[in-house]
Amino acid sequence: MSIIKCVKLQKESEALDYQPYPGDIGIRIMESISAEAWKMWMDHQTMLINEMRLTPVDPKARKFLEEEMEKFLFGEGSKAPEGFVPEKK
């Protein structure tokens, strides 16, 4: 188990075991995003896909999700769709 300084969570945390995304952004994620932050993104991405009825094989949807991933992990954050109400647990 490796530990990295996660740029999303701003703390030392467990690193990912593998590069979760292809290309340069995948390398950047592997080097600076923790497993915990990646799980947070996966949950957020699932919500975006479901709420916005996206088809991940559609090139426009993939581009949108990649842009949101970059915002979520490295930028100001990705917002939930307008009108989204999370389930109460």
Secondary structure, DSSP 8 states (H G I E B T S, - for coil): --EEEETTTTEEEEB-SS--SSHHHHHHHHHH-BHHHHHHHHHHHHHHHHHHT--TTSHHHHHHHHHHHHHHHHSS-----TT------
